[in-house]
Amino acid sequence: MTKQRRSFSAEFKREAAALVLKQEYSYIEASRSLGIGESALRRWVSQVQQERNGVTPQSKALTPEQ
């Protein structure tokens, strides 16, 4: 049986990244509380940080300014 790939909105990804960046949750705490993988959360946080520093994302932008 194949597993369906979940998709998340840009808003959800920004809010998840905000738990780590603004509310100082650990990656493990935030990922467990949201029911997502830690590696996905790390990618989202990294992407938000890069976008805030003016780096154009290679995937869909998470921040409105991009």
C-alpha distances in whole Angstrom, upper triangle without the diagonal:
4,7,10,13,16,19,22,26,29,31,28,28,32,32,29,32,35,34,34,37,39,38,38,35,33,30,28,30,29,25,25,27,25,21,21,21,24,24,23,26,28,27,28,32,33,32,34,37,37,37,40,42,42,39,38,34,32,29,29,32,32,36,38,40,38
4,7,9,13,16,19,23,25,27,25,25,28,29,27,29,32,31,31,34,36,36,36,33,31,28,26,28,27,23,23,25,23,20,18,18,22,21,20,23,25,24,25,28,29,29,31,33,34,34,37,38,38,36,34,30,28,25,26,29,28,32,34,37,34
4,6,9,13,16,19,22,24,21,21,25,25,23,25,28,27,28,31,33,32,32,29,28,24,23,25,23,20,20,22,19,16,15,15,18,18,17,20,22,21,22,25,26,26,28,30,31,31,34,36,36,33,31,28,26,23,23,26,25,29,31,34,32
4,6,10,13,16,19,21,19,19,23,23,21,23,26,26,27,29,31,31,31,28,27,24,23,24,22,19,20,21,18,15,14,15,18,18,16,19,21,20,20,24,25,24,26,29,29,29,31,34,33,31,29,25,24,21,21,23,23,26,28,31,29
4,7,10,13,16,18,16,16,19,20,18,20,23,23,24,26,28,28,28,26,25,21,21,22,20,17,18,19,16,14,12,12,16,15,13,15,18,16,17,20,21,20,22,25,25,25,28,30,30,27,26,22,20,17,17,20,19,23,25,28,25
4,7,10,13,15,12,13,16,17,15,17,20,20,21,23,25,25,26,23,23,19,19,20,18,15,16,17,13,11,10,11,14,14,11,14,17,15,15,18,20,19,20,23,24,23,26,28,28,26,24,21,20,16,16,18,17,20,22,25,24
4,7,10,12,10,10,14,15,14,16,18,19,20,22,23,24,25,22,22,19,20,21,17,15,17,17,13,13,11,12,15,15,11,13,16,14,13,16,18,16,17,21,21,20,23,25,25,23,21,18,17,14,12,15,14,17,19,22,20
4,7,8,6,7,10,11,10,13,15,16,17,19,20,21,22,20,20,17,18,19,15,13,16,15,12,12,10,12,14,14,11,11,14,13,11,14,16,15,15,18,19,18,20,23,23,22,20,17,17,13,12,13,11,14,16,19,18
4,5,5,6,9,10,11,12,14,16,18,18,19,20,22,21,22,19,21,20,17,16,18,17,14,15,13,15,17,17,13,13,16,14,11,14,16,14,14,18,18,17,18,22,21,20,19,16,17,13,10,11,9,12,13,16,15
4,5,5,6,9,10,11,12,15,16,16,17,19,20,20,21,18,20,20,17,16,19,18,15,16,14,16,17,16,13,12,15,13,9,12,14,11,10,14,15,13,15,18,18,17,15,13,14,11,8,8,5,8,9,13,12
4,5,5,6,9,10,10,13,15,15,15,17,19,18,20,18,20,19,16,16,18,17,14,16,15,17,18,18,15,13,16,15,11,13,15,13,11,15,17,14,15,19,19,19,18,16,18,15,12,11,7,9,10,13,14
4,5,5,6,9,10,11,13,14,15,15,17,16,17,15,17,16,12,12,15,13,10,12,11,14,15,15,12,11,14,13,10,12,15,13,12,16,17,16,17,20,21,21,20,17,19,16,13,13,9,11,13,16,16
4,5,5,6,9,10,11,12,14,15,16,15,16,13,15,15,12,11,14,14,11,12,10,12,12,13,9,8,10,10,6,8,11,10,9,12,14,13,14,17,18,17,17,14,16,13,11,10,7,10,12,15,15
4,5,5,6,9,10,10,11,13,14,14,16,14,17,16,13,13,16,15,13,15,14,15,15,15,12,10,12,11,7,8,11,10,7,10,13,11,12,15,16,16,16,14,16,14,12,10,6,7,10,13,13
4,5,5,7,9,10,10,10,13,12,14,13,15,14,10,12,14,12,10,14,13,15,15,16,13,10,13,13,10,10,13,13,10,13,16,15,15,18,19,20,20,18,20,18,16,14,10,11,13,16,16
4,5,5,7,9,10,10,11,10,11,10,12,11,7,8,11,10,8,11,10,11,11,12,10,7,10,11,8,8,12,12,10,13,16,15,16,19,20,20,20,18,20,17,16,15,11,13,16,18,18
4,5,5,6,8,9,10,10,11,9,12,12,9,10,13,13,11,14,12,13,11,12,10,7,8,9,6,5,9,9,7,9,12,12,12,15,17,17,18,16,18,16,15,13,10,11,14,16,16
4,5,5,5,7,8,9,11,11,14,13,10,12,15,13,12,16,15,16,14,15,14,10,12,13,10,8,11,12,9,10,14,14,13,16,18,18,19,18,21,19,18,15,12,12,14,16,17
4,6,6,5,6,6,8,9,11,9,6,10,12,10,10,13,13,14,13,15,14,10,12,14,11,9,13,14,12,13,17,17,16,19,21,22,23,21,23,21,20,18,15,15,18,20,21
4,6,6,5,5,6,6,10,9,7,10,12,12,12,15,14,14,11,13,13,9,9,12,10,8,11,13,11,11,15,16,15,17,20,20,21,20,22,21,20,18,15,16,19,20,21
4,6,6,8,9,10,13,13,11,13,16,15,15,18,17,17,14,15,15,11,11,13,11,7,10,12,9,9,13,14,12,14,17,18,20,18,21,20,20,17,14,14,17,18,19
4,6,8,11,12,15,14,12,15,17,16,16,19,19,19,17,19,18,14,14,16,14,11,14,15,12,12,15,16,14,16,19,20,22,21,24,23,22,19,16,15,18,19,20
4,6,9,11,13,11,10,13,15,13,14,18,18,19,17,19,18,14,15,18,15,13,16,17,15,15,19,19,17,20,23,23,25,24,27,25,24,22,18,18,20,22,23
4,6,9,11,10,9,13,14,14,15,18,17,18,15,17,17,13,13,16,15,12,15,17,15,14,18,19,18,19,23,23,25,24,26,25,25,23,19,19,22,23,24
4,6,8,6,6,9,11,10,12,14,14,15,12,15,15,12,12,15,14,12,15,17,16,16,19,21,19,21,24,25,26,24,26,25,25,23,20,20,23,25,25
4,5,5,6,8,10,11,12,14,13,13,10,13,14,11,10,14,14,12,14,17,16,16,19,21,20,22,25,24,26,24,26,25,25,23,20,21,25,26,26
4,6,5,6,8,10,11,12,10,9,6,9,10,7,7,11,11,9,12,15,14,15,17,19,19,21,24,23,24,21,23,21,22,21,18,20,23,25,24
4,6,5,6,9,10,10,10,9,6,10,11,9,10,13,14,13,15,18,18,18,21,23,23,25,27,26,27,25,26,24,24,24,21,23,26,28,28
4,6,5,6,9,10,11,11,9,13,13,11,12,16,15,14,17,19,19,19,22,24,23,26,28,28,29,26,27,26,25,25,21,23,26,28,28
4,6,5,6,8,9,10,8,11,11,8,10,13,12,11,15,16,16,17,20,21,21,23,25,25,26,23,25,23,22,21,18,19,23,25,25
4,6,5,6,5,6,5,9,9,7,9,12,11,12,14,16,16,18,20,21,22,24,26,25,25,22,23,21,21,21,18,20,23,25,25
4,5,5,6,8,8,12,12,10,13,16,15,15,18,20,20,21,24,25,25,28,30,29,29,26,27,24,24,24,21,23,26,29,28
4,6,8,10,11,14,14,12,14,17,16,16,19,20,20,21,24,25,25,28,30,29,29,27,28,25,24,24,21,22,25,28,28
4,6,9,10,13,11,10,13,15,13,14,18,18,18,20,22,23,23,26,28,27,27,24,25,22,21,21,18,20,22,25,25
4,7,9,12,11,10,14,15,15,16,19,20,20,22,24,25,26,28,30,28,28,25,25,22,22,22,20,22,25,28,27
4,6,9,7,7,11,12,11,13,16,16,17,19,21,22,23,25,27,25,25,22,22,19,19,19,17,20,23,25,24
4,5,5,7,9,10,11,13,14,16,17,19,20,21,23,25,26,24,24,21,21,18,19,20,18,21,24,26,25
4,5,5,6,9,10,11,12,14,15,17,18,20,21,23,25,23,23,20,21,19,19,20,18,20,24,26,24
4,5,5,6,9,10,11,12,14,15,16,18,20,21,23,21,21,18,18,16,17,18,17,19,23,24,23
4,5,5,6,9,10,11,12,14,15,16,18,20,21,19,19,16,16,13,14,15,13,17,20,22,20
4,5,5,6,9,10,11,12,14,15,17,18,20,19,19,16,17,15,15,15,13,15,19,20,19
4,5,5,6,9,10,11,12,14,15,17,19,17,18,15,16,15,16,15,14,16,20,21,19
4,6,5,6,9,10,10,12,14,15,17,14,15,12,12,11,12,12,11,14,18,19,17
4,5,5,6,9,10,10,12,14,15,14,14,11,12,11,11,10,8,11,14,16,14
4,5,5,6,9,10,11,12,14,14,15,13,15,14,14,12,10,11,15,16,15
4,6,5,6,9,10,11,13,11,12,10,12,12,13,12,11,12,16,16,15
4,5,5,6,9,10,11,9,9,7,9,9,10,8,8,9,13,13,11
4,5,5,6,9,10,10,11,9,12,12,11,8,6,7,11,11,10
4,6,5,6,9,9,11,11,14,14,14,12,10,10,13,13,12
4,5,5,6,5,8,8,11,12,13,10,10,10,13,12,11
4,5,5,5,6,7,10,11,11,8,8,7,10,8,7
4,5,7,10,10,14,15,14,11,10,8,10,9,9
4,6,9,11,14,16,16,13,13,11,13,11,11
4,6,9,13,14,14,11,12,11,12,9,8
4,6,9,12,13,10,12,11,13,11,9
4,7,9,10,8,11,11,12,10,7
4,5,7,6,9,10,12,11,8
4,7,8,11,13,15,15,11
4,6,9,12,14,14,11
4,6,9,11,12,9
4,6,7,8,6
4,7,9,7
4,6,6
4,5
4
